Amino acid sequence: MGYLNLNEAVADLERSGHLRRIEQEIDPFLEAGVLQRRVYRAGGPALLFNRVKGCRFPMLGNLFGTLERTRFLFRDALPGLETLVRAKIDPRELLRHPLAAAKLPLVVKNLFPRRSGKGPILENSTTLPELPQLVSWPRDGGAFITLPQVYTEDPVTPGWRHSNLGMYRVQISGNDYRSPCEAGMHYQIHRGIAVHHRQALQAGKPLPVNVFVGGPPAMTVAAVMPLPEGMPELAFAGLLGNRRIRLVTACNGLPMPAEADFCLSGWLDGDTVKREGPFGDHLGYYSLGHDFPVFRVERVYHRPNAIWLFTTVGRPPQEDTSFGTFIHELTGELIPSVLPGVHAVHAVDAAGVHPLLLAVGSERYTPYDKTERPQELLTQANAILGQGQLSLAKYLWIANRGDQPPDLHHVTDFLRFMLERVDWRRDLHFQTRTTIDTLDYSGRGLNQGSKLVIAAVGEPRRELATVLPGDFRLPEGFTNPQIPFPGVLAVQAPAWSSPPHGDDPVLNKFCRGMERLGAPAGFRMVVLVDDPVFVARSAEDFLWTVFTRSDPAVDIDGVGAEIRDKHWGCEGPLVIDARLKAHHAPPLEELPEIEAKVDQLGVKGGPLHGII
């Protein structure tokens, strides 16, 4: 049986050696965030801060900090979920495993929440200023709820069956949020809450919203699950938690879990907006301040012995990396049933997830003929970019399964495989002036940018170079060439000096200069960067720099470029301008004085000795 509430999970983790209590006072302003990130990087335990500066509620961080611990939390439910997934892929599995099939009715009943007239969440209330004021990064605009479960219902057809539970960060102090009943509701594009909010605006009514924190761990994971339309996250939370979610009613009429630790209950009031942010985000940069809806909080409920569940995000890997890996384990096998012909997809965590997506598809259009160019792969690429949050991908590289590409999780091996086969004259497919991830500032504005599909099929066309020829020369002003991996060259370019979104001549100058000098054989991609030694230091540094700092339509050129029948391509290497630009958000940074303070917890006799 799964956990009834977060306190049960904490007790179980402590008994099993997965949790460490910290009795020293911890400041939610920067210190708690640094601690959580440091312990995550060390593969350490969940952390329960019992004394939080300026607050009476304890804080729990790093709950999902390792894949092992995440599996442990849901160990009772995983066999039933796996049976359901196998049955979805092939119903004959139920005949092959009748004992597992016999248990399915017990599993399926957990899909249905049950109503109750009482519950621990109804017993106490507090205010926004009394909650832990978590500030994760030095330039954050205020305190944020970082693991919120934001619940809304369809205003036209209300009820849990037509609900959305998503994780949209909530700013509870700072900027102009000085009232004890106002918060900022940051939701990105392609989120279910947006549909409900639009319907409420069209009806001229405020949208009721409940924000849950804590409760059964399955609720937190359900809030980030990419579920198919029509399956409420509350139902999935019951499956994953291995027990039905018990609901009570909040002051705004919406349900809330009876065992939640906290619930902020209120409304998105019409189209009122205020500035939200900055916020250190999972791409490794600050998402800047922008206007977002105001969440008017009528009441903040909390249970007895409530625990404030939190995380911090930043340049991957972070705790949300474990979320992503666990979700892939649960749903990866379903990809072919959702996207016919597609065998696997991988959103690359090191590149910030949405900036880089890898996929393996199938070429089945002309089985009687040797496949010499991408055909069905392009159809499948369009399907991928039309599917849920996969639609936020900025770069999509897709290979043919019949060519036996490497495992998608071996990212540089896969990119090498593609570079051996790609024809830049034909295999680049741009979508210009479209939408990209709200947190990605490489484009022309908020939610604005471009996408690029790179599809390649067939036998290798070339061998990739691993050393530069002795007579290699760079155009004037470009220096320090490095080779991150075969076939790829990183070159130091002059720092960006144009106004935000202005035209900088550096990319064009490099490409035309290489046309005169001659591009070295065996290098199919060149990246212009600020620090090529850093970019070549590791695969993670290469992926993060190149794919978070470039907008395909603006920042790609090539040696020997031409447009034919409105299709852009190039004869020589593809060149990506991945310099930090004036319109980009600033990268995240740690403060040495906070790091030094945290170091003291790891000295001999300290609560984290041997961990950090």
C-alpha positions as CSV (number, residue, x, y, z in Angstrom):
1,M,0.0,0.0,0.0
2,G,1.3,3.5,-0.9
3,Y,1.8,6.4,1.5
4,L,-1.2,8.1,2.9
5,N,0.7,11.4,3.3
6,L,4.2,13.0,3.2
7,N,4.8,12.3,6.9
8,E,4.5,8.5,6.2
9,A,7.0,8.8,3.4
10,V,9.4,10.7,5.6
11,A,9.2,8.1,8.3
12,D,9.8,5.3,5.8
13,L,12.7,7.0,4.2
14,E,14.3,7.7,7.6
15,R,14.0,4.0,8.6
16,S,15.6,3.0,5.3
17,G,18.5,5.4,5.5
18,H,17.3,7.6,2.7
19,L,16.8,10.8,4.8
20,R,18.9,13.0,7.0
21,R,17.5,15.4,9.6
22,I,19.2,18.8,9.9
23,E,18.7,20.4,13.3
24,Q,20.9,23.5,12.7
25,E,18.9,26.6,11.7
26,I,18.8,26.8,7.9
27,D,18.1,30.1,6.1
28,P,15.5,29.7,3.2
29,F,17.3,32.7,1.6
30,L,19.9,31.0,-0.7
31,E,21.3,28.6,1.9
32,A,18.6,25.9,1.6
33,G,18.9,26.0,-2.1
34,V,22.7,25.6,-2.1
35,L,22.4,22.7,0.4
36,Q,19.8,20.9,-1.7
37,R,21.9,21.2,-4.9
38,R,25.1,20.2,-3.2
39,V,23.6,17.1,-1.7
40,Y,21.9,16.2,-4.9
41,R,25.2,16.4,-6.8
42,A,26.7,14.1,-4.2
43,G,23.9,11.5,-4.7
44,G,22.9,12.1,-1.0
45,P,19.7,11.6,1.0
46,A,16.5,13.6,1.3
47,L,17.0,16.5,3.7
48,L,14.5,17.5,6.4
49,F,15.3,21.0,7.8
50,N,13.6,21.1,11.2
51,R,14.6,24.6,12.0
52,V,13.9,27.1,9.2
53,K,14.9,30.7,9.8
54,G,11.9,33.0,10.2
55,C,9.4,30.2,9.8
56,R,7.7,27.6,12.0
57,F,7.3,24.9,9.2
58,P,10.0,22.4,8.5
59,M,11.3,22.0,4.9
60,L,11.9,18.8,2.9
61,G,14.3,18.9,0.0
62,N,15.9,16.4,-2.4
63,L,13.0,13.9,-1.9
64,F,13.4,12.7,-5.5
65,G,17.1,13.3,-5.6
66,T,18.1,9.9,-6.8
67,L,16.4,7.5,-9.2
68,E,16.9,4.7,-6.7
69,R,15.0,6.7,-4.0
70,T,12.2,7.7,-6.5
71,R,11.7,4.0,-7.4
72,F,11.7,3.1,-3.7
73,L,8.9,5.6,-3.0
74,F,6.6,4.0,-5.5
75,R,7.8,0.4,-5.3
76,D,4.3,-0.9,-4.3
77,A,2.6,0.6,-7.3
78,L,5.2,0.0,-10.1
79,P,4.2,-3.7,-10.8
80,G,0.6,-2.7,-11.4
81,L,1.6,0.3,-13.5
82,E,3.9,-1.9,-15.6
83,T,1.1,-4.4,-16.2
84,L,-1.2,-1.6,-17.4
85,V,1.5,-0.2,-19.7
86,R,2.1,-3.7,-21.2
87,A,-1.7,-4.2,-21.7
88,K,-1.9,-0.8,-23.5
89,I,0.9,-1.8,-25.9
90,D,-0.4,-5.4,-26.4
91,P,-3.6,-6.6,-24.7
92,R,-2.5,-10.2,-25.2
93,E,-0.1,-9.6,-22.4
94,L,-3.0,-10.1,-20.0
95,L,-3.5,-13.6,-21.4
96,R,0.2,-14.3,-21.0
97,H,0.3,-13.2,-17.4
98,P,-3.1,-14.1,-15.9
99,L,-2.0,-13.6,-12.3
100,A,-1.0,-10.0,-12.9
101,A,-4.2,-9.5,-14.9
102,A,-6.2,-10.7,-12.0
103,K,-4.9,-7.9,-9.8
104,L,-5.8,-5.2,-12.3
105,P,-9.2,-4.4,-10.9
106,L,-7.5,-3.5,-7.5
107,V,-5.1,-1.3,-9.4
108,V,-7.7,0.4,-11.6
109,K,-10.0,1.3,-8.7
110,N,-7.2,3.7,-7.5
111,L,-7.9,5.8,-10.6
112,F,-11.0,7.2,-8.9
113,P,-10.7,9.8,-6.2
114,R,-13.2,9.7,-3.3
115,R,-14.9,12.6,-1.6
116,S,-14.9,13.2,2.1
117,G,-16.3,15.7,4.5
118,K,-13.2,16.0,6.7
119,G,-9.5,15.7,6.5
120,P,-6.2,16.9,8.1
121,I,-5.8,19.8,5.5
122,L,-8.9,21.5,7.0
123,E,-7.6,21.7,10.5
124,N,-5.3,24.8,10.3
125,S,-4.7,27.9,8.3
126,T,-1.8,30.4,7.8
127,T,-0.8,33.2,5.5
128,L,1.6,33.6,2.6
129,P,4.2,35.6,4.7
130,E,4.3,32.8,7.2
131,L,5.3,30.2,4.6
132,P,9.0,29.4,4.0
133,Q,10.3,32.2,1.9
134,L,12.5,30.1,-0.4
135,V,14.9,32.2,-2.6
136,S,17.1,29.8,-4.6
137,W,19.4,32.1,-6.6
138,P,20.9,35.6,-5.9
139,R,19.0,37.4,-8.6
140,D,15.6,35.8,-8.0
141,G,12.8,38.3,-7.8
142,G,11.5,37.0,-4.5
143,A,10.3,33.8,-2.8
144,F,8.8,31.0,-4.9
145,I,6.9,27.7,-4.4
146,T,9.1,25.4,-6.4
147,L,7.1,22.1,-6.2
148,P,3.5,23.4,-6.5
149,Q,0.6,21.2,-7.7
150,V,-1.7,23.7,-9.4
151,Y,-5.2,22.4,-9.8
152,T,-7.9,23.8,-12.0
153,E,-11.1,22.5,-13.6
154,D,-12.8,23.2,-16.9
155,P,-15.2,26.1,-16.2
156,V,-17.7,24.8,-18.7
157,T,-17.7,21.2,-17.5
158,P,-16.4,21.3,-14.0
159,G,-15.4,18.2,-12.0
160,W,-12.2,16.2,-11.4
161,R,-12.7,14.3,-14.6
162,H,-12.1,17.5,-16.5
163,S,-9.3,18.9,-14.3
164,N,-5.7,19.8,-14.8
165,L,-2.9,19.4,-12.3
166,G,0.3,21.1,-13.4
167,M,3.5,22.4,-11.9
168,Y,3.6,26.1,-12.6
169,R,5.9,28.1,-10.3
170,V,4.2,30.5,-7.9
171,Q,5.9,33.7,-6.6
172,I,4.7,34.5,-3.1
173,S,6.8,37.6,-2.2
174,G,9.0,40.2,-3.9
175,N,8.3,42.6,-6.8
176,D,4.8,44.0,-6.3
177,Y,3.5,41.0,-4.4
178,R,3.4,42.9,-1.1
179,S,-0.2,42.0,-0.2
180,P,-0.6,38.9,2.1
181,C,-3.1,37.5,-0.4
182,E,-1.5,38.0,-3.8
183,A,0.9,35.7,-5.7
184,G,2.2,35.4,-9.2
185,M,1.1,32.4,-11.3
186,H,3.8,31.7,-14.0
187,Y,2.5,29.2,-16.5
188,Q,4.3,28.5,-19.8
189,I,2.8,27.9,-23.2
190,H,1.2,24.5,-23.9
191,R,-0.1,24.1,-20.4
192,G,-3.6,22.8,-19.4
193,I,-4.3,25.7,-17.1
194,A,-4.1,28.1,-20.1
195,V,-7.2,26.4,-21.6
196,H,-9.2,26.7,-18.4
197,H,-8.0,30.3,-17.9
198,R,-9.1,31.3,-21.4
199,Q,-12.5,29.8,-20.9
200,A,-13.0,31.7,-17.7
201,L,-12.0,35.0,-19.3
202,Q,-14.4,34.4,-22.2
203,A,-17.2,33.8,-19.6
204,G,-16.2,36.9,-17.7
205,K,-15.6,34.9,-14.5
206,P,-12.5,34.4,-12.2
207,L,-10.9,31.0,-12.5
208,P,-10.8,29.1,-9.2
209,V,-7.3,27.7,-8.5
210,N,-5.9,25.5,-5.7
211,V,-2.2,25.1,-5.2
212,F,-1.2,22.0,-3.2
213,V,2.2,21.5,-1.6
214,G,3.3,18.1,-0.2
215,G,0.8,15.4,0.4
216,P,1.4,11.9,-0.9
217,P,4.6,11.9,-3.1
218,A,2.5,10.6,-6.0
219,M,0.7,14.0,-6.3
220,T,4.0,15.8,-6.9
221,V,5.0,13.4,-9.7
222,A,1.5,13.4,-11.2
223,A,1.8,17.2,-11.6
224,V,4.7,16.9,-14.0
225,M,3.5,13.8,-15.9
226,P,3.0,14.2,-19.7
227,L,-0.4,12.4,-19.7
228,P,-2.6,11.9,-22.8
229,E,-5.5,14.3,-23.0
230,G,-8.5,13.0,-21.2
231,M,-6.6,11.4,-18.3
232,P,-6.7,13.6,-15.2
233,E,-3.6,13.8,-13.2
234,L,-5.6,13.1,-10.0
235,A,-6.4,9.7,-11.5
236,F,-2.7,9.0,-12.3
237,A,-1.7,10.1,-8.8
238,G,-4.0,7.4,-7.4
239,L,-2.4,4.8,-9.6
240,L,1.1,5.8,-8.7
241,G,0.4,6.2,-5.0
242,N,-1.4,2.8,-5.0
243,R,-4.4,4.3,-3.2
244,R,-7.4,6.5,-4.0
245,I,-6.9,10.2,-3.5
246,R,-9.3,11.4,-0.8
247,L,-10.6,14.9,-1.6
248,V,-12.2,17.6,0.6
249,T,-13.6,21.0,-0.5
250,A,-11.8,24.3,-0.3
251,C,-13.3,27.7,0.2
252,N,-13.4,28.4,-3.6
253,G,-15.4,25.2,-4.2
254,L,-12.6,23.2,-5.8
255,P,-11.4,19.9,-4.2
256,M,-8.1,19.5,-2.4
257,P,-6.4,16.4,-1.2
258,A,-7.4,15.7,2.4
259,E,-3.8,14.6,3.2
260,A,-2.0,17.6,1.5
261,D,0.4,19.5,3.7
262,F,-0.7,22.9,2.3
263,C,-3.3,24.3,0.0
264,L,-3.4,27.9,-1.3
265,S,-7.0,28.4,-2.4
266,G,-8.2,31.4,-4.5
267,W,-8.7,32.7,-8.0
268,L,-7.0,34.0,-11.1
269,D,-8.9,37.2,-11.1
270,G,-9.8,38.1,-14.7
271,D,-6.9,39.3,-16.8
272,T,-5.0,41.1,-14.0
273,V,-1.2,40.7,-14.4
274,K,1.9,41.7,-12.5
275,R,5.6,41.3,-13.0
276,E,6.8,37.8,-12.0
277,G,10.5,36.8,-11.8
278,P,13.4,36.7,-12.4
279,F,13.9,33.1,-11.4
280,G,16.9,30.8,-11.7
281,D,15.5,28.1,-14.0
282,H,16.3,24.6,-15.3
283,L,18.1,25.8,-18.5
284,G,20.9,27.2,-16.3
285,Y,19.9,30.8,-16.7
286,Y,17.5,33.3,-15.1
287,S,14.1,33.5,-16.7
288,L,13.6,37.2,-16.7
289,G,10.7,39.3,-15.2
290,H,7.5,39.3,-17.3
291,D,3.8,39.9,-16.6
292,F,1.9,36.9,-15.5
293,P,-1.6,36.4,-14.0
294,V,-2.2,37.4,-10.4
295,F,-3.3,34.6,-8.1
296,R,-5.6,36.1,-5.4
297,V,-5.3,33.8,-2.3
298,E,-8.3,33.7,-0.1
299,R,-7.0,31.1,2.4
300,V,-3.9,29.0,3.0
301,Y,-4.8,25.7,4.6
302,H,-2.3,23.4,6.3
303,R,-2.4,20.1,8.1
304,P,-1.0,19.4,11.6
305,N,2.8,18.7,11.4
306,A,2.8,20.1,7.9
307,I,6.1,19.8,5.9
308,W,7.0,22.3,3.1
309,L,8.3,20.3,0.1
310,F,10.7,22.1,-2.1
311,T,13.4,21.8,-4.7
312,T,15.7,24.1,-6.5
313,V,16.5,24.1,-10.2
314,G,19.4,25.2,-12.3
315,R,21.8,24.0,-15.0
316,P,21.2,20.2,-15.3
317,P,21.5,17.8,-13.8
318,Q,19.3,18.7,-10.9
319,E,16.6,17.0,-8.9
320,D,14.2,17.4,-11.7
321,T,16.5,15.2,-13.8
322,S,15.4,12.3,-11.6
323,F,11.8,13.2,-12.4
324,G,12.5,13.1,-16.1
325,T,14.3,9.7,-15.9
326,F,11.6,8.2,-13.8
327,I,8.9,9.4,-16.1
328,H,10.7,8.0,-19.1
329,E,10.9,4.6,-17.4
330,L,7.1,4.8,-16.9
331,T,6.1,6.0,-20.3
332,G,8.9,5.3,-22.8
333,E,7.4,2.0,-24.0
334,L,4.2,3.9,-25.0
335,I,5.9,6.1,-27.5
336,P,5.2,3.8,-30.6
337,S,1.5,3.7,-29.6
338,V,1.2,7.4,-29.4
339,L,3.5,8.2,-32.4
340,P,3.2,5.5,-35.1
341,G,6.6,4.7,-36.6
342,V,8.5,6.4,-33.9
343,H,10.5,4.0,-31.7
344,A,12.1,6.3,-29.2
345,V,12.6,9.9,-28.2
346,H,15.0,11.5,-25.7
347,A,14.8,15.1,-24.5
348,V,18.4,15.8,-23.6
349,D,18.6,16.9,-20.0
350,A,22.1,18.3,-20.3
351,A,20.9,20.7,-23.0
352,G,18.0,22.0,-20.8
353,V,15.4,19.4,-22.0
354,H,13.4,21.3,-24.6
355,P,16.3,22.8,-26.6
356,L,17.4,19.4,-27.9
357,L,15.3,16.3,-28.8
358,L,16.7,13.1,-30.3
359,A,14.4,10.5,-32.0
360,V,14.5,7.2,-33.8
361,G,11.9,6.7,-36.5
362,S,11.2,4.3,-39.4
363,E,11.5,4.6,-43.1
364,R,8.6,2.4,-44.5
365,Y,7.2,4.4,-47.4
366,T,9.1,2.5,-50.2
367,P,10.2,-0.9,-48.8
368,Y,10.9,-2.1,-52.4
369,D,13.5,0.6,-52.9
370,K,16.8,1.4,-51.2
371,T,16.2,4.5,-49.0
372,E,18.5,7.3,-50.0
373,R,16.8,10.3,-48.5
374,P,14.5,11.0,-45.5
375,Q,10.9,10.5,-46.3
376,E,8.7,9.1,-43.6
377,L,11.1,10.5,-41.0
378,L,10.0,14.0,-41.9
379,T,6.3,13.0,-41.4
380,Q,7.2,11.5,-38.0
381,A,9.2,14.6,-37.1
382,N,6.1,16.7,-37.7
383,A,4.1,14.4,-35.6
384,I,6.6,14.6,-32.7
385,L,6.6,18.4,-32.9
386,G,2.8,18.3,-32.7
387,Q,2.7,16.1,-29.6
388,G,2.2,17.7,-26.2
389,Q,5.4,19.1,-24.6
390,L,7.5,17.5,-27.3
391,S,6.2,20.4,-29.4
392,L,8.5,22.7,-27.5
393,A,11.6,21.1,-28.9
394,K,13.9,23.5,-30.7
395,Y,16.4,21.1,-32.3
396,L,15.1,17.7,-33.4
397,W,17.6,15.2,-34.7
398,I,15.9,12.0,-36.1
399,A,17.5,8.8,-37.4
400,N,16.2,5.7,-39.2
401,R,15.9,2.6,-37.0
402,G,16.9,0.5,-40.0
403,D,20.3,2.1,-40.0
404,Q,20.9,0.9,-36.4
405,P,21.6,4.2,-34.6
406,P,23.2,4.2,-31.1
407,D,21.1,4.4,-28.0
408,L,19.6,7.9,-27.7
409,H,21.0,8.3,-24.2
410,H,24.5,8.1,-25.6
411,V,24.1,11.6,-27.0
412,T,27.4,12.4,-28.6
413,D,27.5,8.9,-30.1
414,F,24.2,9.6,-31.7
415,L,25.3,13.0,-33.0
416,R,28.4,11.4,-34.5
417,F,26.2,8.8,-36.2
418,M,24.1,11.6,-37.7
419,L,27.1,13.7,-38.8
420,E,28.5,10.7,-40.6
421,R,25.3,10.5,-42.7
422,V,23.8,14.0,-43.0
423,D,23.7,16.0,-46.2
424,W,23.5,19.6,-45.2
425,R,22.2,20.5,-48.7
426,R,19.0,18.5,-48.2
427,D,18.6,17.4,-44.5
428,L,17.9,20.7,-42.7
429,H,14.2,21.6,-42.3
430,F,13.5,24.9,-40.5
431,Q,10.3,26.2,-38.9
432,T,10.8,30.0,-38.6
433,R,8.9,32.5,-36.5
434,T,7.2,29.9,-34.4
435,T,6.8,29.3,-30.7
436,I,9.6,27.9,-28.4
437,D,9.8,27.3,-24.7
438,T,8.9,30.2,-22.5
439,L,12.2,29.8,-20.6
440,D,14.3,29.9,-23.7
441,Y,15.7,33.4,-24.5
442,S,17.7,32.5,-27.6
443,G,14.8,33.6,-29.9
444,R,13.4,37.0,-30.9
445,G,11.2,37.4,-27.8
446,L,9.2,35.7,-25.1
447,N,7.9,32.4,-26.6
448,Q,9.3,33.4,-30.0
449,G,11.9,31.6,-32.0
450,S,12.5,28.9,-34.5
451,K,12.9,25.1,-34.8
452,L,15.2,22.9,-36.9
453,V,14.6,19.2,-37.8
454,I,17.8,17.3,-38.9
455,A,16.9,14.0,-40.5
456,A,19.5,11.6,-41.9
457,V,19.3,8.1,-43.4
458,G,21.5,5.5,-45.1
459,E,25.1,4.4,-45.0
460,P,27.9,6.6,-43.7
461,R,29.0,9.2,-46.2
462,R,32.2,10.2,-44.6
463,E,34.8,9.6,-41.9
464,L,34.8,12.3,-39.2
465,A,38.1,14.0,-38.3
466,T,39.7,13.9,-34.9
467,V,42.7,16.2,-35.6
468,L,43.2,19.4,-37.5
469,P,45.5,19.4,-40.6
470,G,48.8,21.1,-40.1
471,D,48.0,23.8,-42.6
472,F,44.6,24.7,-41.1
473,R,43.9,28.4,-40.8
474,L,41.0,30.4,-39.3
475,P,39.6,33.7,-40.6
476,E,41.1,36.8,-38.9
477,G,39.6,37.4,-35.4
478,F,38.8,33.7,-34.7
479,T,41.2,31.6,-32.6
480,N,41.7,28.7,-30.3
481,P,40.1,25.8,-32.2
482,Q,39.1,22.8,-30.1
483,I,37.6,19.4,-31.0
484,P,34.8,18.5,-28.6
485,F,34.2,15.1,-30.4
486,P,34.9,13.8,-33.9
487,G,33.6,15.9,-36.7
488,V,32.9,19.0,-34.6
489,L,35.1,22.1,-34.2
490,A,34.7,24.7,-31.5
491,V,36.2,28.1,-32.3
492,Q,36.6,31.2,-30.2
493,A,34.8,34.1,-31.8
494,P,34.7,37.8,-30.9
495,A,32.3,38.6,-28.1
496,W,28.8,39.7,-29.1
497,S,28.8,43.5,-29.5
498,S,25.5,44.3,-31.2
499,P,22.3,45.5,-29.5
500,P,19.8,42.9,-28.4
501,H,18.3,41.1,-31.4
502,G,20.5,43.1,-33.7
503,D,22.4,41.7,-36.6
504,D,25.9,40.8,-35.6
505,P,28.2,40.3,-38.6
506,V,30.5,37.7,-36.9
507,L,28.7,34.5,-38.1
508,N,28.6,35.7,-41.7
509,K,32.3,36.8,-41.6
510,F,33.4,33.4,-40.3
511,C,31.5,31.4,-43.0
512,R,32.6,33.6,-45.9
513,G,36.2,33.5,-44.6
514,M,36.2,29.7,-44.4
515,E,34.9,29.6,-48.0
516,R,38.0,31.5,-49.0
517,L,40.4,29.5,-46.9
518,G,38.9,26.1,-47.4
519,A,37.1,24.1,-44.7
520,P,39.0,21.2,-43.2
521,A,37.8,17.8,-44.4
522,G,36.0,15.6,-41.9
523,F,34.5,18.4,-39.8
524,R,30.8,18.7,-40.5
525,M,29.9,21.2,-37.7
526,V,31.6,24.3,-36.3
527,V,30.3,26.1,-33.2
528,L,31.3,29.7,-32.5
529,V,31.6,30.2,-28.8
530,D,33.1,32.4,-26.1
531,D,35.2,29.7,-24.5
532,P,36.0,26.7,-26.7
533,V,38.1,25.1,-24.0
534,F,35.1,25.0,-21.7
535,V,32.9,23.7,-24.6
536,A,35.3,20.9,-25.4
537,R,35.8,20.0,-21.7
538,S,32.8,17.6,-21.6
539,A,29.8,16.5,-23.5
540,E,27.6,18.2,-21.0
541,D,29.4,21.5,-21.4
542,F,29.1,21.2,-25.2
543,L,25.4,20.3,-25.2
544,W,24.5,23.0,-22.7
545,T,26.4,25.8,-24.4
546,V,25.5,25.1,-28.1
547,F,21.8,24.3,-27.8
548,T,20.7,26.8,-25.1
549,R,22.5,29.7,-26.8
550,S,21.3,29.4,-30.4
551,D,18.1,30.1,-32.3
552,P,18.3,27.9,-35.5
553,A,16.9,30.4,-38.0
554,V,19.1,33.3,-36.7
555,D,22.2,31.6,-35.5
556,I,22.9,29.0,-38.2
557,D,24.9,29.6,-41.3
558,G,27.2,27.4,-43.3
559,V,30.2,27.2,-45.6
560,G,29.0,27.2,-49.2
561,A,25.4,28.1,-48.3
562,E,22.7,28.5,-50.9
563,I,18.9,28.6,-51.2
564,R,17.4,26.3,-53.8
565,D,13.6,26.1,-54.3
566,K,13.3,28.1,-51.0
567,H,15.2,25.3,-49.2
568,W,18.4,26.5,-47.4
569,G,21.4,24.2,-47.2
570,C,25.2,24.3,-47.4
571,E,27.9,22.4,-49.1
572,G,30.5,22.6,-46.3
573,P,30.3,22.5,-42.5
574,L,27.2,23.7,-40.7
575,V,28.1,26.7,-38.4
576,I,26.2,27.5,-35.2
577,D,26.7,30.8,-33.4
578,A,26.5,29.8,-29.7
579,R,28.0,32.9,-28.2
580,L,26.3,34.5,-25.2
581,K,24.3,37.3,-26.7
582,A,22.9,40.7,-25.5
583,H,19.3,39.4,-25.4
584,H,20.1,36.2,-23.6
585,A,19.3,35.7,-19.9
586,P,22.3,35.8,-17.6
587,P,23.7,32.4,-16.5
588,L,23.2,31.3,-12.9
589,E,26.0,31.9,-10.4
590,E,26.7,30.7,-6.8
591,L,27.8,33.1,-4.0
592,P,31.1,32.1,-2.4
593,E,30.0,33.2,1.0
594,I,26.9,31.0,0.9
595,E,29.0,28.1,-0.4
596,A,31.5,28.6,2.5
597,K,28.6,28.6,5.0
598,V,27.3,25.3,3.6
599,D,30.8,23.8,3.7
600,Q,30.7,24.0,7.5
601,L,27.9,21.5,7.6
602,G,30.1,18.9,5.9
603,V,33.1,19.2,8.2
604,K,33.8,16.4,10.7
605,G,31.0,16.4,13.3
606,G,28.7,18.3,11.0
607,P,25.3,16.8,9.9
608,L,26.4,16.3,6.3
609,H,29.9,15.0,7.0
610,G,30.8,12.4,4.4
611,I,28.1,13.6,2.1
612,I,29.2,17.0,0.8
